[in-house]
């Protein structure tokens, strides 16, 4: 029996040294590997926002990876909130 996994959305904000170190590309790469849809983008204040849709367990995996970040990053914190999914994304991308 295949169980349907309810789709969820997170809006996550990463703080620390997360711009100019490949953090968005890191999030996009792992998002694609986990079959998550959404985006990662730089915010004007130096943080990175990630909006992602998948099942809850998979999104929790992404948050764990976001807290690690790529080698050159220094992630101080990742906060997130749960939202209803919009279904508007086709894949996962690093937005400029």
Backbone torsions as a table, in degrees:
resi	resn	phi	psi	omega
1	UNK	NA	127.2	177.9
2	UNK	-91.2	127.3	179.8
3	UNK	-95.5	134.1	176.0
4	UNK	-75.3	129.9	177.1
5	UNK	-101.1	119.7	-178.1
6	UNK	-61.0	130.5	178.6
7	UNK	-77.6	140.3	178.3
8	UNK	-131.8	168.7	174.1
9	UNK	-131.3	142.8	170.2
10	UNK	-119.9	148.9	167.6
11	UNK	-117.6	110.2	-174.7
12	UNK	-114.4	144.7	177.7
13	UNK	-125.0	123.1	177.8
14	UNK	-102.8	133.5	177.7
15	UNK	-119.4	158.4	-178.4
16	UNK	120.6	-151.8	175.1
17	UNK	-89.2	87.3	-174.6
18	UNK	-123.5	2.7	175.1
19	UNK	-115.6	141.4	179.5
20	UNK	78.2	14.4	-177.5
21	UNK	-128.9	12.1	179.7
22	UNK	82.9	17.8	-176.8
23	UNK	-66.7	-44.0	179.3
24	UNK	-62.5	-44.1	178.8
25	UNK	-63.1	-38.3	177.1
26	UNK	-60.5	-46.5	179.2
27	UNK	-64.0	-42.9	-179.6
28	UNK	-64.3	-43.1	179.7
29	UNK	-60.3	-48.1	-179.6
30	UNK	-71.1	-33.6	175.2
31	UNK	-60.1	-44.9	179.4
32	UNK	-66.2	-41.6	179.3
33	UNK	-61.2	-34.1	-178.5
34	UNK	-91.0	4.5	-178.5
35	UNK	60.3	40.2	176.7
36	UNK	-97.4	146.4	174.5
37	UNK	-112.6	149.3	-179.9
38	UNK	147.7	-150.7	-179.0
39	UNK	-155.1	163.0	171.0
40	UNK	-127.0	131.9	179.1
41	UNK	-142.8	149.9	175.4
42	UNK	-73.7	142.2	173.2
43	UNK	-103.6	153.2	-176.9
44	UNK	-58.8	-24.0	-176.7
45	UNK	-90.0	9.2	176.8
46	UNK	96.8	-5.4	177.4
47	UNK	-89.7	170.7	174.5
48	UNK	-122.7	133.2	176.8
49	UNK	-103.7	134.6	174.8
50	UNK	-123.7	124.4	172.4
51	UNK	-112.9	123.2	-172.4
52	UNK	-141.8	144.9	178.7
53	UNK	-126.9	133.4	175.5
54	UNK	-177.3	-165.0	174.3
55	UNK	-79.5	161.3	-173.3
56	UNK	-58.7	-44.2	-178.2
57	UNK	-61.7	-41.1	-179.6
58	UNK	-68.8	-39.4	177.9
59	UNK	-65.4	-35.5	176.4
60	UNK	-65.0	-35.5	175.0
61	UNK	-61.7	-43.5	179.9
62	UNK	-62.3	-43.5	179.1
63	UNK	-60.5	-41.4	178.2
64	UNK	-59.9	-44.6	178.1
65	UNK	-65.6	-39.2	178.0
66	UNK	-60.8	-34.7	179.2
67	UNK	-69.8	-26.4	176.2
68	UNK	-80.9	-50.1	179.6
69	UNK	69.0	173.8	177.6
70	UNK	-73.7	170.3	-172.7
71	UNK	-55.1	-39.4	-175.3
72	UNK	-85.2	-7.0	-178.2
73	UNK	-84.3	158.7	169.2
74	UNK	-129.5	99.8	-176.7
75	UNK	-89.0	114.3	178.4
76	UNK	-80.8	-39.7	-177.2
77	UNK	-162.5	152.4	170.4
78	UNK	-131.5	115.5	175.4
79	UNK	-108.4	151.4	179.3
80	UNK	-152.5	159.2	175.1
81	UNK	-132.9	151.2	178.8
82	UNK	-87.5	139.9	178.5
83	UNK	-134.3	167.9	171.9
84	UNK	-78.5	137.7	179.9
85	UNK	-67.2	147.6	-179.8
86	UNK	-101.8	-22.9	-177.9
87	UNK	70.7	14.4	-175.4
88	UNK	-84.5	-8.6	-175.0
89	UNK	-97.9	146.3	179.2
90	UNK	-101.4	-25.1	-178.7
91	UNK	-158.0	-157.5	177.0
92	UNK	-122.6	129.2	-177.8
93	UNK	-138.0	155.8	171.9
94	UNK	-92.4	110.6	-176.3
95	UNK	-85.3	138.2	178.3
96	UNK	-87.9	NA	NA
